[in-house]
Amino acid sequence: MDFVCVCNNCGKTIEKDFIYCPWCGKENAEGDDKSVLENVFNQLEVKQTNDRQSRVKKIESKIAEIEKGLDELGAGRKL
C-alpha cells in the first residue's frame, strides 16, 4: 500500500503520484498519516455538527408551523 495515501481535504484514498485529488480537486500535499487523518476527521465532525444543527432548525420550523395551525384551529372553535 505504498502507492496510496489519504487526501488531506476529503479523506478519500488516492494514489500518491496524483498531483490533485480526483474526488475533490484539491492539491495532494504530502503529510504524515496522523495529521492527515486528524484533519479529515475534524472536517467530518464539523460537517456532521452543521448537518445536525440544520436538521434541528428544520424540525423546530415544522413544529412552529404545526403549533400555529393548532392555534388557528383552536381560535376558530366556539365552545
Residue, then its C-alpha position, 0 to 999 in steps of 0.5 A: m500500500d505504498f502507492v496510496c495515501v489519504c487526501n488531506n481535504c476529503g479523506k478519500t484514498i488516492e494514489k500518491d503520484f496524483i498531483y490533485c485529488p480526483w474526488c475533490g480537486k484539491e492539491n495532494a500535499e504530502g503529510d504524515d498519516k496522523s495529521v492527515l487523518e486528524n484533519v479529515f476527521n475534524q472536517l467530518e465532525v464539523k460537517q456532521t455538527n452543521d448537518r445536525q444543527s440544520r436538521v434541528k432548525k428544520i424540525e423546530s420550523k415544522i413544529a412552529e408551523i404545526e403549533k400555529g395551525l393548532d392555534e388557528l384551529g383552536a381560535g376558530r372553535k366556539l365552545 
